[in-house]
Structure formats: C-alpha cells, structure tokens
C-alpha cells in the first residue's frame, strides 16, 4: 500500500523558511532533504503572511485587472474582468511587490500594424459598432451633434480619416463616440507639405499648437499711416435677396485685382528705407531703436489664427542687415486660395487616381474646391458693387497699378489699401513695431449728411454638394437656408473655422465697419461653372470674431514669438552683413509649426533647378521624336 512520510523539519524559531545550508552545521544533513544544495542560491520571493493562498499558479488570472464593478479580475481569457469572483481567493503574492516582475521598456514603442487589410465583421457585435459608432461626418460630429465640435477639430487636425475616428459624434448627438469596428486599423490620410524641406535647411524650432494657444500679448489699436486706392459703392439691390426664391446668378467678370507680397509693396519699401528712430519723451534719454516687422494682412491673419488651420502652409521670413523682418508669401501658395471644409470631421479627400473617371470624385477634391471657392469669392466681390460710383482714398490711387498700361483702366477692381502700425513692445528696452498693409473691398455711403462713408469687406461661403464626401454634414441650402439660417451658419463655422477666423481678423485689422457675407451655391451639384447667389448677410467684424471665439491677444502673442525667434537667431546661414532667411512651415499632418534657416539665395536656386529639369525633359522629348 502506498504511503507518504512527511520530512523532518528542524526547529528554527528565529527565521522564516528553510535554514541556510552552512557547511559543518548540525542541521545541514537534516535540512538537505528539504532544500537540496543546488537550490541554495535561488533568491526567495517575499510575500505577505496576510495573502490568501488559494492555488500555486493561476495562469488565467489578470495581475491587475478589475471587473466592470471594480473587483479584482480572476476570470480567464476575454471574460477576465466581468467573470471575476467578488469574494474569491486572490492570486498568490498579489498583495506584495513581485521581485521577479518584468517591466516593459521601449521595445514595443515603435510597434505598428503593417497589415491594413479589412476583414468582414463577425457576429452582431462588430456590425453594431460599425453601424452606430463608425459613422463619419455625414450626420455625427460634423453635422452639429452636441459636443461634436471639439472632437471634430481634434480629428481633423490628426488628418485624414482620423477625423472619423476622433471627431465623429454618435447619431444621437452626444460628444463621446463609441468605437467602430477595427478603427485602429484604418489607414491614415496623409497630406503633402506645401514646401519641400531642402537637405541644407537647418531646423531651429518646433512648436506645437498646444504651446501656441497659451501665448498672450495685449496690443493697442493700430495707427493709420496712409490710405491708397479707389473703392466702388456696394449695390444695395443685393440686400433684397432675402430668400432662395429670389436667387441671382453669379456672373463671371474680368477685373484686375492686385495682391503683391510684402517685399514687392512700394509703400512698405519706402517705410523700410527710412532709418528706424527711437521714440521717447522730450528731455528723456532715447532708448534703443525699435525692430520693425513688415507683413500683409493675409499673412498676419494666418499667423494669428495658426492653431485653427489644418492644411499645410509656409511663410518666407527675411531678416535685413539693419534687423528689419519681412514676412513674405510664395506665388501660388496657401495665401492666394480659399480653403473649403478643412476643419470638417471628414474633410474632402483627393481622388484615388488622377485617371479616375468618376467626375464627382475629381471635381470635389481639395484642390479643385479651393480653386472654385477662390473664383466665387472674387467674382462675388466684383459683381455686388456699382462701378459708376467711386470713392478715392486720401493718399492717392492704387499704388500697384500702372495707368499707362493700355486697356486696364476700365478693368481695375474695387480695392483700397490701408497701412497701419502696431506696437508689439513688451518693454521699453525691447521695442517692436509692426507695419501691415490691410485691404478693403467697397464702401457704403453714410446716411448722415457730411459723415464719412463706411468701409466694408466682402466674403463668400459656398455650397458644392451636401451629399458628397467631405461636405461635413452641411444641410441643403435651398431647403434650409430660409428656415434654418442659424444651423447653416453653425455648420460653416465648424467646417471652416480657420477660414472664417482669418476673414474676421483681416476685417478687424483693416478697421472695416462691416463685413458682407454671401451664400453661393452651385446651380447643379455636378457643374462647377454655374453658381447662384442664394442670400447675403451683414456682420460687424468685432461681433463676428467674438462669435467664433477669435482671441486677438493670443494671435499677437504668436506673431511676437515667431518674430523673436527670427530676429534672435544667428548661425552659419547668416550673411556677413547680418542678413538671414527662414521658412516657417506647418506640418501637413500634425498641429506643429517648424522654423528652418535656409540659404540666402533660396528659392532662386530651386527655380533654376526646376528650369533645368524642364529643359532636360523637353530635350528628351525632342530626341524621342
């Protein structure tokens, strides 16, 4: 008959556990049957005597898992937390620190899923998650779900279909969103940068939008320096379009409108040619000469609203030999075109292929929509003014127009340019002056006798296809604009937050009395050549800026910070005369801006390389023929 005899243990009242094997000790022989010599050097895992020992090893128990009700999870597999026993025995040693615990380092930090293949959902659980939680911008966060605005902006800034993941609210309108099936495995939409970073560029600074949002600088109202140009009177007949039933067709007009960059402005060049003089009270010691910053209102407004802009952009910053700083744009860059739905939860996306035969997919790409919106914005401003009634500004005609050019006199568009100076100084020992050229679009005669006219800016919002991808949940304007004007405006404020903020800042900087907003829609969703004016609306620029939460002090803080980085940077890229060039560029897929030092001859050398490539291609084509 089988039997088991317990080993004899020595009496060791002063220690816990088996005695140590000391050669020559009297207990060595007796304890060898309990603890063999080959196991003598194994470290002992400490544990508390209060731990409930239920089993030697439980491989299915989660070490720190908690059930739905907050209990320790002892269940196995996928049911760990939910199936946990409320009062069951705890895992061995769970109440004490585990001496043999493995702590994960950075070995999994770079892990990413490579396989993006989509698998069909299994069972009802995956289908429900995709049906309710996985809806994109059609009706969820972009269509005005309560609390969906903040999520929509966050999703849009992450780029691509990430807007669906983080920005779309549930159909019921709640701010929180249930995860869709395999949301983690959806491919991210990536955008190309607005400018290619050269191999000889030196990155000086990288600033996240979260840091920019904390900047503040209180700046007083600007001082008017000069006013140039000729403005046409706004035609009050367009105020009578009070309903979509009285819509008017948008007419394409041929007008000449100048928008030169900062360095090409002759008025700013004259100011920069004069030496910078320190200002001070009579009898007081003159302080240091102020640093002067020269910029246009379009560039300044984008910098002040940089945290709202999603699409990539870049600004060329030049520091002259006397320390003056010029902010310039590149021809064909982000400042010459109007964006569409860049802040939507699911913004418009590029066609999968340029040879795609789907016309709707091609006409509704971000680039084509931007061209269409720019065309609409310009022609609406040309159409709603009366060219027979004009008002000349105080200091002369348009400074960019040459009257001797034949045939251009009758085609000159209504435009006025106001030059202003703002004081960005934070202390008397570091004075900074900013000179900006602002623009006005038309004037409205005053109803009071001998009172000066009121100046206005003219902008447009456009509807293209409310059912297309990227529409951002916008309602059909022809059916909702009369009865639900507020819902239409609220949707546009969410989908085009960056564009509207820039327009508001430009109007405030120019000192415009009012801002005229037009609602333009395609005559048919598939035709981008014919449009109709459905309605118009007046806004006070300051009230409109407050309505969309534009913080001017934060914008001035951003501009001052960028200027400080440029004027205080020195290095190998700086010329012998103190000149330097920088490029400030926004990351195309993240909320980050970067400042690069570039060669002094940039972008001329890039243009030469492009010309050489074109010549080579043309020469190769001739050889083939």
C-alpha positions in Angstrom: 0.0 0.0 0.0 1.4 3.4 -1.0 2.3 5.7 1.8 3.8 9.2 2.3 6.0 10.3 5.1 6.5 14.0 6.0 10.1 15.0 6.2 11.5 16.1 9.4 12.0 19.9 9.7 14.4 21.5 12.1 13.1 23.8 14.7 14.1 27.4 13.6 12.0 29.8 15.6 14.2 32.8 14.7 13.7 32.7 10.9 11.0 32.2 8.4 11.6 29.4 5.8 14.2 26.7 5.5 17.5 27.2 7.3 20.6 28.2 5.4 23.0 25.4 4.5 26.1 26.2 6.4 28.9 23.7 5.9 29.6 21.8 9.1 26.4 22.7 10.8 24.4 20.1 12.6 21.3 20.9 10.7 22.9 20.6 7.3 22.3 16.9 6.9 18.8 17.1 8.1 17.9 20.1 6.0 19.4 18.7 2.9 16.4 16.6 2.4 14.2 19.7 2.4 16.4 22.1 0.4 18.9 20.5 -1.9 22.3 22.2 -2.2 21.8 23.0 -5.9 18.8 25.2 -5.0 20.5 27.0 -2.1 21.4 30.2 -4.1 18.0 30.8 -5.7 16.5 34.1 -4.4 13.5 33.9 -2.3 10.4 35.8 -3.4 9.0 37.7 -0.4 5.3 37.7 0.2 2.9 38.8 3.0 1.5 36.5 5.5 -1.8 38.1 5.0 -2.1 37.0 1.4 -4.7 34.4 0.8 -3.1 31.4 -0.8 -5.7 29.6 -2.9 -3.6 27.9 -5.5 0.0 27.6 -6.5 -0.3 29.2 -10.0 -3.3 30.7 -11.9 -2.2 31.3 -15.4 -5.6 32.8 -16.5 -5.8 35.5 -13.8 -5.0 39.1 -14.7 -2.4 40.5 -12.3 -4.0 44.0 -12.1 -7.3 43.5 -13.9 -10.5 44.8 -12.5 -14.0 43.8 -13.4 -16.8 46.1 -14.5 -17.8 46.7 -10.9 -14.3 47.4 -9.8 -13.4 44.0 -8.4 -10.2 42.2 -9.0 -10.5 40.0 -12.1 -9.8 36.3 -11.5 -11.7 35.0 -14.5 -9.9 33.6 -17.5 -9.5 34.8 -21.1 -11.7 37.5 -22.5 -14.1 37.3 -19.6 -11.4 38.2 -17.0 -13.0 41.4 -15.5 -16.6 40.5 -16.0 -16.3 36.9 -14.7 -14.2 37.8 -11.7 -15.2 36.4 -8.4 -16.1 39.1 -6.0 -15.0 37.3 -2.8 -12.8 34.5 -4.3 -9.2 33.9 -3.3 -6.6 36.3 -4.6 -3.7 35.3 -6.7 -0.6 34.1 -4.8 1.6 37.1 -3.8 -0.8 39.7 -5.2 -0.7 41.8 -2.1 3.1 42.3 -2.2 5.6 43.6 -4.8 6.8 40.9 -7.2 10.5 40.7 -7.1 10.5 38.9 -10.5 8.1 41.3 -12.3 9.2 42.2 -15.9 8.7 45.8 -16.7 8.3 46.6 -20.4 10.7 49.2 -21.7 10.8 50.8 -25.1 10.9 47.6 -27.0 7.3 48.0 -28.1 7.3 51.8 -28.5 7.9 51.5 -32.3 5.4 48.7 -32.9 2.9 49.4 -35.7 0.4 47.4 -37.6 1.6 46.8 -41.2 -1.4 44.7 -42.4 -4.2 47.1 -43.3 -6.4 44.5 -45.0 -10.0 44.7 -43.9 -11.8 41.6 -42.7 -15.5 41.2 -42.6 -17.2 41.7 -39.3 -18.1 38.7 -37.3 -21.3 38.5 -35.5 -23.6 41.2 -34.4 -21.2 42.9 -32.2 -18.9 44.2 -35.0 -21.9 45.2 -37.1 -23.5 47.2 -34.4 -20.2 49.0 -33.7 -19.7 49.9 -37.3 -23.3 51.0 -37.8 -23.7 53.3 -34.8 -20.3 54.3 -33.7 -18.5 54.3 -37.1 -20.5 56.9 -38.9 -18.3 59.5 -40.4 -19.0 63.2 -41.0 -22.4 62.6 -42.6 -24.5 63.3 -39.6 -22.4 62.8 -36.5 -19.8 65.3 -35.3 -19.7 67.4 -38.4 -23.5 67.8 -38.7 -23.8 69.6 -35.4 -24.0 66.9 -32.8 -23.8 68.4 -29.3 -20.2 68.2 -28.2 -19.0 67.0 -31.6 -17.3 70.3 -32.5 -14.2 69.8 -30.3 -13.9 66.2 -31.3 -14.3 67.1 -34.9 -11.5 69.7 -34.7 -9.2 67.2 -33.0 -9.9 64.5 -35.6 -9.4 66.9 -38.4 -6.0 68.0 -37.1 -4.9 64.4 -36.9 -5.5 64.3 -40.6 -7.4 62.1 -43.0 -9.9 59.5 -41.8 -8.7 60.1 -38.3 -11.4 62.7 -38.3 -13.9 59.9 -38.4 -12.2 58.2 -35.6 -11.8 61.0 -33.2 -14.2 63.6 -34.4 -17.5 62.0 -35.4 -20.1 62.1 -32.7 -22.9 59.5 -32.4 -26.0 59.9 -34.3 -27.8 60.9 -31.2 -25.6 63.9 -30.9 -23.5 63.0 -27.8 -19.9 64.2 -27.5 -18.5 60.8 -26.7 -18.3 58.3 -29.6 -18.4 54.5 -29.5 -15.5 52.9 -31.3 -16.2 51.4 -34.7 -15.1 48.0 -35.8 -11.3 47.9 -36.5 -11.0 51.7 -36.1 -7.4 51.2 -35.0 -6.6 49.5 -38.3 -8.0 52.2 -40.7 -5.4 53.8 -43.0 -4.4 57.3 -42.1 -4.8 60.1 -44.6 -1.6 61.9 -45.3 -1.1 65.3 -46.9 1.9 66.6 -48.8 3.8 69.5 -47.4 3.4 72.9 -49.0 7.2 73.2 -49.5 9.9 70.6 -49.7 12.5 70.8 -47.0 15.9 71.0 -48.6 18.9 69.0 -47.4 20.8 72.1 -46.4 17.9 73.5 -44.3 18.6 73.8 -40.5 15.6 73.3 -38.2 15.7 75.9 -35.4 12.5 75.4 -33.6 9.4 73.1 -33.5 6.3 74.4 -31.7 3.1 72.5 -31.0 -0.2 74.2 -31.3 -0.8 73.5 -27.6 2.1 75.8 -26.7 0.9 78.5 -29.2 -2.5 78.5 -27.7 -1.1 79.7 -24.3 0.6 82.8 -25.7 -0.8 86.2 -24.9 0.1 89.8 -25.8 -2.1 92.8 -25.4 -1.7 95.2 -28.3 -3.4 98.6 -28.6 -5.3 99.6 -31.8 -3.1 100.4 -34.7 -2.2 103.9 -36.1 -3.2 104.8 -39.6 -0.2 105.7 -41.8 -1.7 106.0 -45.3 -4.6 105.0 -47.5 -4.5 104.3 -51.2 -6.9 103.0 -53.8 -10.3 103.5 -55.2 -13.4 101.9 -53.8 -16.8 101.3 -55.5 -20.1 101.6 -53.8 -21.8 98.5 -52.6 -25.1 97.8 -54.5 -27.9 97.7 -52.0 -30.0 95.7 -54.5 -28.3 92.5 -53.3 -29.7 93.0 -49.9 -33.1 92.2 -51.3 -32.1 88.6 -51.8 -33.9 87.7 -48.6 -34.9 84.2 -49.8 -33.6 81.5 -52.1 -36.7 82.2 -54.3 -35.0 85.4 -55.4 -31.7 83.9 -56.2 -29.5 85.6 -58.7 -26.9 84.0 -61.0 -23.2 84.7 -60.2 -21.7 86.4 -63.2 -18.0 85.9 -64.2 -16.4 89.3 -64.5 -13.0 90.4 -65.8 -11.4 92.7 -63.2 -7.8 93.4 -62.2 -7.0 92.9 -58.5 -3.5 93.3 -57.0 -2.3 91.3 -54.1 1.5 91.6 -54.0 3.7 90.1 -51.3 5.3 92.3 -48.6 8.7 92.8 -50.3 7.0 93.9 -53.5 4.9 96.6 -51.8 6.4 100.1 -52.7 4.8 101.8 -49.7 6.3 99.3 -47.2 9.6 99.6 -49.1 9.6 103.4 -48.6 9.0 102.9 -44.8 11.7 100.3 -44.6 14.2 102.6 -46.5 13.9 105.2 -43.7 16.1 104.6 -40.7 14.5 103.3 -37.5 14.3 106.1 -34.9 13.8 105.6 -31.2 10.8 107.3 -29.8 10.7 109.0 -26.4 9.6 112.0 -24.5 11.3 115.3 -24.8 14.2 115.6 -22.3 14.5 111.9 -21.7 17.3 109.7 -22.8 16.5 108.0 -26.1 16.1 104.2 -25.9 17.1 101.6 -28.4 15.8 101.8 -32.0 12.7 99.6 -32.5 12.8 96.4 -34.5 10.4 96.8 -37.5 8.3 94.0 -38.8 6.6 94.2 -42.3 3.7 92.0 -43.3 0.4 91.9 -45.2 -2.9 91.3 -43.6 -3.4 87.9 -45.2 -0.1 86.6 -43.8 -0.7 88.3 -40.4 -4.2 86.8 -40.1 -3.0 83.3 -40.8 -0.2 83.6 -38.2 -2.7 84.9 -35.6 -5.1 82.0 -36.4 -2.4 79.4 -37.0 -3.9 77.0 -34.4 -7.1 76.7 -36.4 -5.5 75.9 -39.7 -5.3 72.3 -40.8 -3.9 72.4 -44.3 -0.1 73.0 -44.7 1.3 76.4 -45.4 4.6 78.2 -45.4 5.9 81.7 -44.9 9.3 83.1 -46.0 10.9 85.3 -43.3 13.8 87.6 -44.2 15.9 89.5 -41.7 17.6 92.5 -43.3 21.0 93.9 -42.4 19.5 96.5 -40.1 17.4 93.9 -38.3 14.1 94.5 -40.0 11.9 91.5 -40.6 9.8 90.8 -43.7 7.1 88.1 -43.9 6.5 87.1 -47.5 4.4 84.6 -49.3 5.3 82.4 -52.2 3.3 82.7 -55.5 0.7 80.0 -55.7 0.9 79.3 -52.0 -1.8 79.0 -49.4 -2.4 82.8 -49.3 -3.7 83.0 -52.8 -6.5 80.5 -52.5 -9.6 79.9 -50.3 -9.8 76.6 -48.5 -13.0 74.5 -48.2 -14.1 72.4 -45.2 -10.5 72.0 -43.9 -11.9 71.8 -40.3 -14.6 69.3 -41.0 -14.5 66.0 -39.2 -14.1 64.2 -42.5 -12.6 66.8 -44.9 -12.6 66.4 -48.7 -10.0 63.9 -49.9 -8.1 63.5 -53.1 -9.3 61.2 -55.8 -7.7 57.7 -55.6 -6.3 58.2 -59.1 -5.9 61.1 -61.4 -7.4 59.0 -64.2 -10.5 58.3 -62.2 -13.5 58.5 -64.5 -15.8 59.5 -61.6 -16.4 63.2 -62.3 -17.8 63.8 -58.8 -14.7 62.5 -57.2 -12.5 64.7 -59.3 -14.4 68.0 -59.0 -14.7 67.7 -55.2 -11.0 67.2 -54.4 -9.5 69.8 -52.0 -7.5 71.5 -54.8 -10.5 71.8 -57.2 -12.8 73.0 -54.4 -10.2 75.6 -53.4 -10.0 76.9 -57.0 -13.8 77.1 -57.2 -14.1 78.9 -53.9 -11.5 81.5 -54.9 -13.2 82.1 -58.2 -16.6 82.6 -56.4 -15.1 84.9 -53.7 -13.5 87.2 -56.3 -16.5 87.3 -58.7 -19.0 88.0 -56.0 -16.9 91.0 -54.8 -16.8 92.2 -58.4 -20.5 91.8 -59.0 -22.1 93.4 -55.9 -20.5 96.9 -56.4 -21.7 99.8 -58.6 -18.7 100.7 -60.8 -20.3 104.1 -61.6 -20.0 105.4 -58.0 -16.4 105.5 -56.6 -14.6 106.9 -53.6 -10.9 107.7 -53.8 -8.9 107.2 -50.6 -6.9 110.1 -49.1 -3.3 109.4 -50.2 -3.8 108.5 -53.9 -4.7 105.9 -56.4 -3.9 102.2 -56.4 -0.1 102.1 -55.8 0.3 98.8 -57.7 -1.5 99.9 -60.9 0.3 101.5 -63.9 -2.2 103.9 -65.6 -0.1 103.9 -68.7 -1.0 100.2 -69.4 -3.5 100.1 -72.2 -6.9 98.6 -71.6 -6.6 98.1 -67.8 -8.3 101.3 -66.6 -11.8 100.0 -67.1 -11.0 96.6 -65.6 -9.5 97.8 -62.3 -11.3 96.2 -59.4 -12.6 98.0 -56.4 -9.8 97.9 -53.8 -8.5 100.0 -51.0 -5.3 99.6 -49.1 -4.8 100.9 -45.5 -1.3 100.9 -44.0 -1.2 100.7 -40.2 1.4 100.5 -37.4 1.0 98.4 -34.3 3.2 98.5 -31.2 4.2 94.9 -30.2 6.7 96.1 -27.5 6.7 94.2 -24.2 9.2 96.6 -22.5 10.8 99.9 -23.2 14.2 98.2 -23.7 12.9 95.9 -26.5 10.6 98.0 -28.7 9.0 96.3 -31.7 6.8 98.0 -34.4 4.7 96.1 -36.9 3.7 97.6 -40.2 0.9 95.9 -42.1 -1.0 96.5 -45.3 -4.7 95.9 -44.9 -7.3 95.7 -47.7 -10.9 96.9 -48.1 -13.3 95.8 -50.8 -16.1 98.5 -51.1 -17.8 101.4 -49.3 -21.3 102.2 -48.2 -22.4 105.9 -48.2 -23.3 107.2 -44.8 -26.9 108.0 -44.1 -25.8 111.1 -42.1 -25.0 114.2 -44.0 -21.3 115.1 -44.3 -20.4 111.9 -42.5 -17.6 109.8 -43.9 -18.5 106.6 -45.8 -18.4 103.2 -44.2 -15.8 100.7 -45.5 -16.6 97.0 -45.9 -15.0 93.7 -46.7 -16.8 91.2 -48.9 -16.5 87.4 -48.5 -18.5 84.3 -49.6 -19.4 80.9 -48.3 -20.1 78.3 -51.0 -22.1 75.1 -51.1 -21.0 72.5 -53.5 -22.7 69.1 -52.8 -24.3 68.4 -49.5 -24.3 64.7 -50.2 -20.7 64.3 -51.3 -17.9 63.0 -49.1 -16.3 65.9 -47.2 -19.5 68.0 -47.1 -19.2 67.9 -43.3 -22.9 67.3 -42.7 -24.0 70.6 -44.3 -27.7 70.8 -44.9 -29.2 71.5 -48.3 -29.1 75.3 -48.5 -32.0 75.6 -51.0 -34.4 73.9 -48.5 -32.8 75.0 -45.1 -31.3 78.5 -45.7 -34.6 80.3 -45.2 -35.9 78.4 -42.3 -32.7 77.3 -40.6 -30.2 80.0 -41.3 -28.6 79.6 -37.9 -27.9 75.8 -38.5 -26.3 76.6 -41.8 -24.0 79.2 -40.3 -23.1 77.0 -37.3 -22.1 74.2 -39.7 -20.0 76.5 -41.7 -18.3 77.8 -38.5 -17.3 74.2 -37.7 -16.2 73.1 -41.1 -14.4 76.3 -42.0 -13.3 77.6 -38.6 -9.8 78.6 -39.8 -11.0 80.4 -42.9 -13.7 82.4 -41.1 -11.3 83.3 -38.3 -8.8 84.7 -40.8 -11.5 86.7 -42.5 -12.6 88.2 -39.2 -9.1 89.1 -38.2 -8.4 90.7 -41.6 -11.6 92.9 -41.3 -10.7 93.9 -37.7 -7.1 94.8 -38.8 -8.4 96.9 -41.7 -10.8 98.8 -39.5 -13.8 97.8 -41.6 -17.2 98.9 -40.4 -19.0 95.9 -41.7 -18.4 92.6 -43.4 -20.7 91.4 -46.2 -21.1 87.6 -46.4 -22.7 86.0 -49.4 -24.1 82.5 -49.7 -23.3 81.0 -53.1 -24.3 77.5 -54.3 -23.8 75.5 -57.5 -26.7 75.6 -59.9 -26.3 71.8 -60.1 -24.1 69.7 -57.8 -22.2 68.3 -60.8 -21.4 71.5 -62.5 -18.7 73.8 -61.2 -19.1 76.5 -63.8 -22.5 77.9 -62.9 -23.4 79.3 -59.5 -26.3 81.2 -57.8 -26.4 83.9 -55.1 -28.9 82.5 -52.6 -28.6 85.1 -49.8 -26.5 87.8 -48.3 -25.9 88.8 -44.7 -24.2 91.7 -42.7 -21.8 91.2 -39.8 -19.9 93.5 -37.6 -16.3 92.3 -37.7 -15.7 92.5 -33.9 -19.0 90.7 -33.2 -18.3 88.1 -35.8 -14.8 87.5 -34.3 -16.3 87.1 -30.8 -19.0 84.7 -32.1 -16.3 82.3 -33.5 -14.1 82.8 -30.4 -11.2 84.6 -32.0 -8.7 85.7 -29.4 -6.7 88.6 -30.8 -4.3 88.7 -27.8 -3.4 85.1 -28.4 -2.8 85.9 -32.1 -0.5 88.8 -31.3 1.4 86.6 -28.9 2.0 84.1 -31.7 3.3 86.8 -34.0 5.6 88.2 -31.4 7.0 84.8 -30.6 7.7 84.0 -34.2 9.4 87.4 -34.8 11.6 86.9 -31.7 12.7 83.5 -32.9 13.7 85.0 -36.3 15.4 88.2 -35.1 17.4 86.5 -32.4 18.6 83.5 -34.5 22.2 83.6 -35.6 24.4 80.9 -37.1 26.2 79.7 -40.2 23.3 80.6 -42.5 23.6 84.3 -41.7 25.4 86.5 -44.1 28.4 88.7 -43.4 26.0 91.8 -43.4 23.7 90.2 -40.8 21.0 89.1 -43.3 19.3 85.7 -42.9 16.4 83.8 -44.4 13.9 81.5 -42.6 11.0 79.4 -43.6 8.1 78.9 -41.2 6.1 75.8 -42.3 3.2 74.0 -40.8 3.4 70.2 -40.6 0.9 68.8 -43.1 -0.4 66.1 -40.8 0.1 67.4 -37.3 -0.6 70.5 -35.3 3.0 71.7 -35.4 4.9 74.5 -37.0 8.7 74.4 -37.7 11.2 77.2 -38.3 14.0 76.5 -40.7 17.1 78.5 -41.6 17.5 78.4 -45.4 20.2 79.7 -47.8 20.1 83.4 -48.7 19.6 82.6 -52.4 16.5 80.4 -51.7 14.1 80.0 -53.6 16.0 81.2 -56.7 18.2 78.1 -56.8 15.1 75.9 -56.7 13.6 77.8 -59.6 16.9 77.2 -61.6 16.8 73.5 -60.8 13.2 73.3 -61.9 14.0 75.1 -65.2 16.9 72.8 -65.9 14.7 69.7 -65.3 12.1 71.1 -67.7 14.7 71.8 -70.3 16.0 68.2 -69.9 12.5 66.8 -70.3 11.9 68.9 -73.4 15.2 67.9 -74.9 14.5 64.2 -74.2 11.1 64.5 -75.8 12.7 66.1 -78.9 15.2 63.3 -79.1 12.4 60.7 -79.0 10.7 62.4 -81.8 
